[in-house]
Amino acid sequence: PGQGHQGHHHAHQGSHHGSGGSGGGVKGSGEGFEATAEVDGALAFHGLAIASLAHFRNDSKANVRDVAEFLYAFANALSLSPLAGGSQLCQAAVCGECISAAAGVVRAQVHRASPQDIAKLVGSVSTAWPLLPHLQQTVLKPFSGDLVQAVRFRHADFNVQDLSLMTIAFTKMNNLDALAAEVLSEQVLQKLPRFTDKDLSLLLWACSRPGWVATLCAKAAVAQVQERDLTQFRVQDLCMTAQALAKLGVPARAQ
């Protein structure tokens, strides 16, 4: 989607993922990290990166959940710029170093990550991917590969929010292998009736892009929309749903 929808995606990633036993809610860049007169988000996270880097480098046994929560919040802050002006947070060298170190900590013990941790980590990599191109091949791609393996092994354990977040994330990165795509799409189809209207609208967005989601989930997602009361959708979700259906070539339903 266009730039206007990026905030919606990030807000979605943060807003609904505070549940599921993964600690307090983390607000996405579309919600909680907007720079205000009181808090300079870019400078705050720059300071956190410096402080965290030493911990990640010196403590390879750091709690996976803590690192997952940090990466999720940090990735959603990467696009922020200081209030006084200047480059985005992602341009600071320490940010790349921090993410590299954090990824190393998680990769060494990804088997200890809960399903919610894995989903947040996948979302983190997806958000960081376009903002840190210099880390794509050396850090983010290998990290993502480990997470894909974790998804294959834990596919039955993910809740609806996890599935929605990972479907969007893997669609953006377009790096899911055939086996992982098959097991993940099976879970999406099985739990589709329990998707919220927001999750369903985002799934439709994913279906409107070429790839495994479109191939394996589009038909069922469209059928699910036809069973929903569209008058209950929020305007943002309704707009995204309409755009996705138009792109998929679905004719309007007679009311």
Residue pairs with C-beta under 8 A, 6 or more apart in sequence:
1 8
1 9
1 205
1 240
1 243
5 205
5 240
6 30
7 28
7 29
7 30
8 30
8 236
8 240
9 28
9 30
9 168
9 202
10 28
10 29
10 30
10 31
10 76
10 127
11 27
11 28
11 29
11 30
11 31
12 28
12 30
12 164
12 165
12 168
12 198
12 199
12 202
13 28
13 72
13 76
13 123
13 127
13 165
13 168
14 25
14 26
14 27
14 28
14 29
14 30
14 31
14 32
14 72
14 76
15 25
15 27
15 28
15 31
16 161
16 164
16 165
16 196
16 198
16 199
17 25
17 26
17 72
17 116
17 119
17 120
17 123
17 161
17 165
18 24
18 25
18 26
19 25
19 161
20 115
20 116
20 159
20 161
20 162
21 114
21 116
22 65
22 68
22 69
22 114
22 116
22 117
22 120
23 65
23 69
26 32
26 69
26 72
26 73
26 76
26 120
27 33
27 76
28 76
29 76
29 77
29 79
29 80
33 41
33 76
33 77
33 80
34 41
35 41
35 42
35 80
35 81
35 83
37 83
40 82
40 83
40 84
41 77
41 80
41 89
42 77
42 80
42 81
42 82
42 83
42 86
42 88
42 89
43 82
43 83
45 73
45 74
45 77
45 80
45 89
45 95
46 89
46 92
46 94
46 95
48 70
48 74
49 74
49 92
49 94
49 95
49 97
49 98
50 94
50 98
52 70
52 98
52 102
53 94
53 97
53 98
53 101
55 62
56 62
56 67
56 98
56 101
56 102
56 104
56 105
57 101
59 105
60 104
60 105
60 108
61 109
62 105
64 105
64 106
64 109
64 110
64 112
64 113
64 117
65 113
65 114
65 117
67 102
67 105
67 106
68 106
68 113
68 117
68 120
68 121
68 124
69 120
70 102
71 99
71 102
71 103
71 106
71 120
71 121
71 124
72 120
72 121
72 123
72 124
74 95
74 98
74 99
74 102
74 124
75 99
75 123
75 124
75 125
75 127
75 128
76 127
77 89
78 88
78 89
78 90
78 95
78 127
78 128
78 131
78 132
79 88
79 89
79 90
79 131
80 88
80 89
81 87
81 88
81 89
88 131
89 95
90 96
90 128
90 131
90 132
95 132
96 132
96 134
96 135
96 139
99 128
99 132
99 135
99 139
100 135
100 138
100 139
103 139
103 140
103 143
106 113
106 121
106 143
106 146
107 142
107 143
107 146
110 118
110 146
110 147
110 150
111 150
113 121
113 150
115 154
115 157
115 158
115 159
115 162
116 159
116 162
118 147
118 150
118 151
118 154
118 158
118 162
118 166
119 158
119 161
119 162
119 163
119 165
119 166
120 165
121 143
121 147
122 144
122 147
122 151
122 165
122 166
122 169
122 170
123 165
123 166
123 168
123 169
125 140
125 143
125 144
125 147
125 169
125 173
126 168
126 169
126 170
126 172
126 173
127 169
128 135
128 140
129 136
129 140
129 172
129 173
130 172
132 139
132 140
141 175
144 173
144 175
148 175
148 176
148 177
148 180
149 180
151 158
151 166
151 180
151 183
151 184
152 179
152 180
152 183
155 180
155 183
155 184
155 186
155 187
156 187
158 166
158 187
159 191
160 191
160 194
160 195
160 196
160 199
161 199
163 184
163 187
163 188
163 191
164 195
164 199
164 202
164 203
166 184
167 184
167 188
167 202
167 203
167 206
167 213
167 217
168 202
168 203
168 205
168 206
170 176
170 181
170 184
170 212
170 213
171 206
171 209
171 211
171 213
174 211
176 184
176 212
178 212
181 212
181 216
182 216
185 212
185 213
185 216
185 217
188 203
188 217
189 216
189 217
189 220
192 200
192 203
192 217
192 220
192 221
192 224
193 224
195 203
195 224
197 228
197 232
197 233
197 234
197 237
198 234
198 237
200 221
200 224
200 225
200 228
200 237
200 241
201 233
201 236
201 237
201 238
201 240
201 241
201 244
202 240
203 213
203 217
203 221
204 221
204 222
204 225
204 240
204 241
204 244
204 245
204 248
205 240
205 243
205 244
206 213
206 214
206 217
207 213
207 214
207 217
207 218
207 221
207 222
207 244
207 248
208 214
208 243
208 244
208 247
208 248
214 248
218 248
222 245
222 248
222 250
225 241
225 245
226 253
230 238
230 241
233 241
